Amino acid sequence: MTDSAIITTVKCPSCHKPVAWIAAEVFKPFCSERCKLIDLGDWATEAHKIPGPAVIDLADEELFPD
């Protein structure tokens, strides 16, 4: 990389610290493993959700009687 190269930076989705978008940043777009695991936990507890219609539970016997 030359001295005149511009390094792209992004904000960590968890703590909003700047993160350089380079190969050395192994947790990008997160600033650390801690922030990465916090985000994973939010998805696991459904604190984060992808918007859309509700998913039908095919095991629900009221919707699909024999």
C-alpha positions, 0 to 999 in steps of 0.5 A: 500500500502506498502512502497516498492510499485511502483506507476505508473505515466503517463504524462497528455495529455494536459500539460505533468505534471506527474500524479500518477495512483492512485484512489485519482487522480480523473481526471486521465490521466489528472492532473486537471479538467482544462486539462480534459476540454481543451482536451474535447474542442479540440475533440469538435472543431475537433482539435483531429481526429481519422484517417480513411476514410471520412464518407459519409453523407447519407443526401447528395442528390448529392450522392444519387439521388431519 
